Amino acid sequence: MFQGRSVSITSALMRQSTVRSRCECQARLVAVLDENRFVITAYCVPAGGEKEISPAQSMGAYQKNFDIGWLCTNCGRNVLRSFFVDALIWAEVPAPVVLTKAD
């Protein structure tokens, strides 16, 4: 990929927040948000089951009240939940590693 060139690996800190809700089937829905309130990853945990990746998207992320829409992988429902930005708890975590070409 970067054949014949030196590569530097950089990583910084980024702010993340985790939001949780329940589907009507009682599966736990979880989404991890970045500092712009966009979904980084999301998953569904059925009652007594294992964690499964679940599609999710934030809507109206730049507003004080924004929505997260999940597809519950347990029952197939589209679940829409509203969140208030001032209620989010943020944590500083290492950002994903980014490979850059060193000149």
C-alpha positions in Angstrom: 0.0 0.0 0.0 2.7 2.5 1.0 5.5 0.5 -0.6 8.9 2.0 -0.5 7.8 4.9 1.8 7.9 5.5 5.5 4.6 5.6 7.2 3.7 7.4 10.4 0.8 6.2 12.6 -1.0 9.0 14.4 -3.8 8.8 17.0 -5.4 11.5 19.0 -8.2 11.7 21.5 -11.8 12.2 20.5 -15.0 12.8 22.4 -17.6 10.0 22.3 -21.0 9.5 23.9 -23.1 6.4 24.2 -26.9 6.4 24.1 -29.1 3.6 25.0 -32.8 2.7 24.6 -35.1 -0.3 24.4 -37.1 -1.7 21.4 -40.7 -2.8 21.9 -39.3 -6.4 21.8 -37.2 -5.4 24.9 -33.9 -5.7 23.1 -31.3 -3.2 24.2 -30.3 -0.7 21.5 -27.0 1.1 21.9 -25.3 3.8 19.7 -21.9 5.4 20.1 -21.8 9.0 18.9 -18.9 11.2 17.9 -18.5 14.8 19.0 -20.8 15.9 16.0 -23.5 13.5 17.3 -23.1 11.2 14.3 -23.3 7.4 14.9 -19.9 5.7 14.9 -21.2 2.3 15.7 -24.5 0.8 16.9 -25.6 -2.6 18.1 -28.6 -4.5 19.5 -28.6 -6.9 22.4 -31.7 -9.2 22.5 -32.9 -10.4 25.9 -30.6 -13.2 26.8 -28.7 -13.0 23.5 -25.4 -11.8 22.2 -24.5 -8.3 20.8 -25.3 -7.9 17.1 -24.3 -5.0 14.9 -27.4 -2.9 14.2 -27.8 -0.2 11.5 -28.4 3.3 13.1 -28.4 6.9 11.9 -28.6 10.2 13.7 -31.1 12.8 12.3 -31.0 16.5 13.1 -27.6 16.1 14.8 -26.9 19.8 14.9 -30.1 20.6 16.9 -30.5 20.6 20.7 -33.0 17.7 20.3 -31.9 15.1 17.8 -33.1 11.6 16.9 -31.4 8.3 16.5 -33.0 5.7 14.2 -32.1 2.0 14.7 -33.1 -1.1 12.9 -33.7 -3.7 15.6 -31.9 -6.9 14.5 -34.0 -8.9 16.9 -37.5 -8.1 15.6 -36.9 -6.0 12.4 -38.6 -2.9 13.7 -37.4 0.6 12.8 -37.0 2.4 16.2 -36.8 6.2 16.5 -35.7 7.8 19.8 -35.2 11.4 20.7 -32.3 12.7 22.8 -31.4 16.1 24.3 -27.8 17.2 23.7 -27.3 18.6 27.2 -28.1 15.2 28.7 -25.2 13.4 26.9 -22.2 12.3 28.9 -18.9 12.6 27.0 -15.7 10.6 27.3 -12.3 11.2 25.8 -11.2 8.1 24.0 -8.4 7.3 21.6 -9.4 8.1 18.0 -9.1 5.3 15.3 -5.5 5.0 14.0 -4.9 7.0 10.8 -2.1 6.0 8.4 -0.4 8.9 6.7 2.5 9.1 4.2 5.6 10.6 5.7 7.4 12.9 3.3 
